[in-house]
Amino acid sequence: MTRQLKLMPDYECFALWDVDSVENIDPASLPISDELKDRIGRWESAYDYTLNQDDPTESGFQSTDDEESFDLEGRLIWKELKNELGESFEVKYFSIVENALL
């Protein structure tokens, strides 16, 4: 059976989700390289940095360019996740730019 994961940033949690159980997945629990685990961690931190703790409604990227760069890095991580996890995993990506699951 293929395990289904979704790469989707959210504040103050891991960016990986189990599609069937909606469980938040620690990248350290997956059979991926340390480099990819670190890359995911940096990507998660970059998203957390956009959170305005005083007024969450004001959260977000400073510019469209910043948001697009973040989304591009997410797509590259998605591609690498699919490559490293292989056929036993199906990985989807939620694009914040397109506001769509890819």
Number of C-alpha atoms within 10 A of each C-alpha: 6 9 12 15 23 22 25 18 24 13 13 12 14 20 23 23 22 15 16 10 9 11 12 15 17 14 19 13 8 12 12 16 15 11 9 16 19 13 15 23 17 12 20 22 17 14 20 17 15 15 18 12 10 8 8 10 9 11 15 16 16 9 9 11 10 12 16 16 13 19 20 14 15 24 18 10 19 21 14 15 24 17 13 15 15 12 12 11 16 15 24 21 20 19 19 15 13 10 8 9 12 13
